[in-house]
Amino acid sequence: MAKFFLPYGRDRLAVSLPDEWQAELLAPKKVTTLPDPVAAVEQALDNPCGKVCLPDFAGARSVAIAISDKTRPVPHGALLPPLLRRLEALGLPPEAITLLIATGSHRPMSQDEFVNIVPAGILERYPVVSHDANDARNLINLGMTHMGTSVEINRGFVQADLRIVVGNLEPHQFMGFSGGVKGAAIGLAGKETINQNHAMMTDSSARLGRFDDNAARRDVEEMGRLIGVQFALNAILNQTKEFVGVLAGEPEAVMRKGIPLVREVYQVQVPAPFDLLIASPGGHPKDINLYQSQKALAHAALVTKDGGMIILVAACPEGAGSQSYEQWMEGMTSYDAVFQRFRREGFRIGPHKAFQIARDAARVRVLLVSQMRPDLVKRLLLEPVSRLDEAMWLAFGNLSAEARVGVMPWANATIPALPDE
């Protein structure tokens, strides 16, 4: 028997598969990690990408820094201190440097939660504010992109003299890659702006691992230019959240230099689609709720046969993760009903998860191993299973001896690529 481990919340689950299945592990590659992350951040700031460096902004009187919320495992403890020291060295007092938690369409974080993502010493020294996509009074309209997105962005960020984004550069299911200006263009946007941009996820070009010809991502890049994002500091982490790279500088230059390294770590060649894929988003916080865990399903579905099966192993201690998604699913009895309503009502953040899940679950059978209430899982049109071994027994009965079986322990970040891709 071959034994595999899948991250599950803050723990992991084991699964044993018969040797005759010759199960394939789809996992990020092992690459050299950076022994001193803080030193690596200092080096990135010393050698920025593109044509900008922090001393260029010596005359700035205010700085706004977009940072990720609790759903992203961004190592703020390593990234922020070197950046903040350099900003103060430019003559900026701590009270002129505001950290804006870029929640996007997620609920605003409470002040009690700030300590979970920002080191206590930084919280005591600098202003920290959580963005609220529904607070129209705190948004400013910057015009419209060529794709028709009305760009409404956090007023405090736009009005700062220096606008910086800090986050991770990693694969993204329809934006191609996260990182660069996305932390502000989406993370600090109004809800309608996010709706209009994310509606492009149905475009055939909006796919995992695509950047230059990705409609949704190109729209975000134009939004970043309208906002005037001047500087980015992005970490590239491996599946165990260790540093493998750090880049700073002009946002698009950071993306272009970082994407090849992300591919080197996370892209996996797959010779043919699978009959069964056992996938985990990668543990906490990637599986904090179904809203986040859906990304693992989307990535696994790319290389699963029609009529195949995906066992999604995701703790989801916070449940669905979106009240609007739950409410939208009330009364939905089939994937066809989801598609029809989605077409009728148009794209909306929250309910878009219903479409994304239905798109894949209509084609493959999905078993969800989670901490969610079974009645809620069923209401969301997924099949609840209380234990991984129970899910495996259900899978055994549907597989032939020639079945192709795969395991994706960090599916949220893995880019599976078939031969023609």
N, C-alpha and C positions, 0 to 999 in steps of 0.2 A: 504493500500500500504506500502511495506517495502522500506525504503530509504537507499541508499548506496552512498558513496563518493569515487571517484577514483582520485588519483593524476594525474595532467596533466600539464607538464612543472612546473612552479613555482606556479601554482594554483591548483584547483581541480574541477571536474565535478560531478554533482549529477545525480543519476538514481533511479527512483521509479519503483518497480516491484510488480505485483499483489500478494496479500497474498496467493492465492491458489497455486501459484508456489512453495511456501516454499523455496525460494532461499537460497542457502548455501553460507556463507562467508568463503573463503579460505584465511586466513590471519595469519601472524606470531602471536605467543602467547605473551601475556603480561607477561613479566618477570621483576624482580627487576633491575632497572637501577643503574648505579654507580653515586653517587651524586657529586663526585669530580674526573673528568677524569684525570687531571694531577697527582693527588695523586695516582690514580690507575696505571698510567704509571710508576711512581716512585716505587710503590710496585712490579710491574711486573719485573722491572729491578733489584730490590733487591732480587727477588726470581725467577731466570730464570729456564726454563725447560731444561732438559738434563744436559750435563756435561760442559757447557761453561758459563762464565760470563764476562762482559766487562773488569774487572781488569786483566783477563788473557792476554789481548792484550796491556798491558802497554808499550811494546817496539815498537808498531807500529808507523811508521813515516807518514803514509798517510791512509786516510779512504775514501771509496766511499760508499754512501748511495743511494740505488735505491728507488725512491718514485713514487707514481702513478700520472698519468696525469689527465687532467680535466674531463675525462669520468668516474672517480671513486670518490665517495664522501668520500675520506679519510680525517680524521680530523687531518691534519698535525699540526694545531695550538696547539693541545694537545700532540701529539706524539713526535714531533721533539724537542721542547725545553729541556725536561728532558734528552733525549738521547744526545743532543749536549753538554749540560753542563757536563755530565759525560765524554764524549770524551775529552773535553778540560781539565778536571780534571786529565786525564791520561798524560797530557803534550803536547797534540796536539794543535797547533795554528789553528785559524779558517781557514786560507788559505790552510791548509793540509786536510780539511774536505770538500769533494765535494758532492753536492747533484745532482744525475743524474735522470732526469725525465724519467721514464720508459714508453715510448710511445708504445712499441711493434711495430705493423704494422701501427699504426695511424700516421698521419702527425706530424712532430716535432712541438713543441710549440714555439711560438716566445717569445722573452724576455719580450715584453709588456704583455704577458699572464701569466707570472710567478707569478705575484702578486695575481692571482685568486686562486692559490693553495698553495702558500708559504707565510707565514706571512712576512710583509715588513721588520721587524727587522732582520729576518733570511736572507732575500735577500741582505740586506746591509752588512752583516757580513761574509757570506760564499759564495764560488763559486757555482753557479747553472748552469747546462748545460742540454739541451734537447737532448735525444738520437735520432738518425736518422738511421732506419733500412736499408736504402739504401746507407749509406755512407760506402763503402767497406774499405776505408782507415782507418777508426776508428774501425774496427772489427779485432778480433784475433781468429784464429781457434784453438780449444782445443781438436780436435779429434772427434770421432764418438761414439754414444751410441749403446747399443746392439740392439736397434730397428732400427738402420740405420740413425739416425739423425746426420747430420754434425753440430757440435756446434760452431757457430761463434757468439761471444759476444763482447760487447762494451769494447774496449781496456782499457779505463780509469778505468773501474770497475775491470777488471781482474788484472791489474797491481798494484792496491792499496794493501797495507799490510793488511788492515782490510776491509772486504766486508759485508755490512749490507743491509737487505731488510726491508722496512717499508710499511705497507699497511693494508688492511682489510682481514679478513678471513670470507668468505661467500660462499653460494652455487654457483656452476658454471655448465652451461648446459651440457658440455661434459668433462670437466676436473674434475668433481666431486665437487671440492671445489677450490676456489682461496686461496691465502695466501702462507706462507712459501717461498720456493725458486722461485716460479713462477714469482714474481715481477722482478727478474733478468733473469731467464732462458728464459722467453718469453718477458718480458718488455724491456730487453736490448739486445735482439738477432737481428741477421741479418734477412732479409726478407725470405731467403731461409731456414734458420733454423726454422723459425716460420711455413713456408709452410710444411716442412717435419713433424714436430710434429703435427700440426693441421690436417694434412691429416688423422691422426688416429681417428678423430671424427666420422668417418664412421664405426669404430670397434664397435661391439655390447657391449663391456665392457665400452666404453667411454660414460658414462651416468651421469646425475645429481645425486649427492649424493653418488657416489662410489669413493673410494680412493685406497684401497689396491690392488684390481684386475682391476684397470682402466689403460688400455694400455697407453693412452695419459698422464695421471698423473704420472705413473711410469717412463715414458720417461723423464718427467720434473724433477723428483727427481734425476735421474741419471745425467741429465744436471747440476743440482745444485751441485752435488758432483764434476763433472769435473771443474766447475767454481770455486769451493771452497768457496761457500757462508757460512760464519761462524756464522752469527747472524741474527735473525729475530725479529721484533717488530710488532705485529699484533693486531689490534682492532677488536672486534666483536660488531657490532652495531645492534640496532633494526630497524624497518621499518621507524621510524622517526629520524634516525641517532643519537640516544642517545647511550652512551656506556653501554653495558651489560657485557663486559669482555675485558681484555687486557692480552696478553701473550707475553713473550720475552724469548729468549734463542736459543738453537739449533733448526734450522728450522723444521726438521721432528718431533722433540719432541713437538714443538709448534702446529703443525698440529694435532698430535694425542691427545693432551690435549684439543685443541680447537674444534675439529669436534663434539664431543658429545654436547657441549653447542650450537653450530650452529644448530644441529638437534633439540635440545630442543626448540629453538626459532622458527625455520623456517619450520620444517617438519609438514605436516598436513595430517591426514588420510582421505581418500576419499572412501566411501563405494562402489561407482559405477561410471562409466563415465557419463559425462554431455552431454545433447543435446545442451546447450548454455552456453558458458563461456564469461563473460565480464571481460577483463583483462587490467591492466595498468602495465607498467614496474616499476612504483613507483615514477614518476615525475622526475624532473631535479636532477642530470644529466643523470639518467638512460634512459630517453627518449629524449636525446639531438638530436638523429638522428635515422634513421631506423636501421642502423648497430648495435646500442646498443639495440634498442627496440625489435629486433628479438628474443632476449632471452626470453622475456615475452611470445611471441607466442609459442616458443618451450616448455616452462614449462606448459602452458595452454593446449597445444595439447596432452600432456601425459595423460590427464584425460578427453579428449573430444571424443565422439563417432565418428566412421566413418560416414561421411555424416552430422555431426553436424556443429555448427557455433561458431566462435570466433569473438567477437568484440574487436579489439585491440585499446585501447585509449592511444595514444602516440603523444605528441605535435610535435616532430621532427622538431624544428626550423632550424636545420642545414641540413634538407633534408635527402638524402640517407646516407650521412656520408662517402661515399667511391666513388671516381671518377672511380676507376677500376671496381667496382661493377656495376655502372650505364652504363659504356661503354660496359661491357660484356653482359648486358641485351639488348643492341640494337638489334632489329630484332627478339628477342625471342617472340614467339606467344603462347606458351603452356608450361606446366610443363614438358611434355614428351620431348620437345625440350631442356629444361634446363638439364634434366637428361642425355640425349644423348650427349650433348656437354660436360658436366662435366666429363662423363666417357671417352670421346674421348681425351680431353685435359689434364686431370689429375687435381689434387688439386692445387689451387692457392688462396692465401689470397686475399680477396676482392670478387672475384667471388664465394667464398665458401658460402657467404651469400645468393646467388641465390639458391644454392643447399639446404641450411638449410630451407629457406622459402618455396621452392617448395615441399620439403619433407612433410611439414605439410599442406600447402595450397592445395596440390593435394588430400588430404584426408578429409579436413574440409573446409567449406566456411569461408573466412576471410574478414571481413569488417574493414577498417582502418579509424579511426577518428583521424585526424591530421591537422597540419598547412601546410602540403606539397601540392604542386600543384597537382590537380587531374590528369593531363596528365602524370606527372611523376609517380604517384602511379599506374596508369594503365600500364605504360610501364614496371613497375616492377612486373606486373601480380597480383596486389592486387586490391581490390574493394574500391575506395575512397568514404567516406561519410562525409559530411561537419559538421554534428552535431550528438551528441550522441542520441538525441531523434529521429532523422531520422533513425539511425541504429536500434533503438529499434522497430520502426514501421516495418522495414523490417524483424526483428526477430519474431515479433508477428505473422506474417502471416505464419510462418514455424513451429510453436510449437503447440503441442497438450496439453491438460489439464494435462496430466501425465508427461510432459517434466521435466527433471532434469536441473535446472538452477543454475549456480554458479557465484560468483563475486570474482575476485582476484586483489585487489588493489595494491599489491606489488609483482606481478608475477615474476619479475626478481630474487627475492630472495626466493620465496616460493618453498618448495619441496613437491609437491603433491604425496601422496603414496597410491596406490590401495591396497586392502587386500592382494594380492599375492606378494606384494613388501615389 
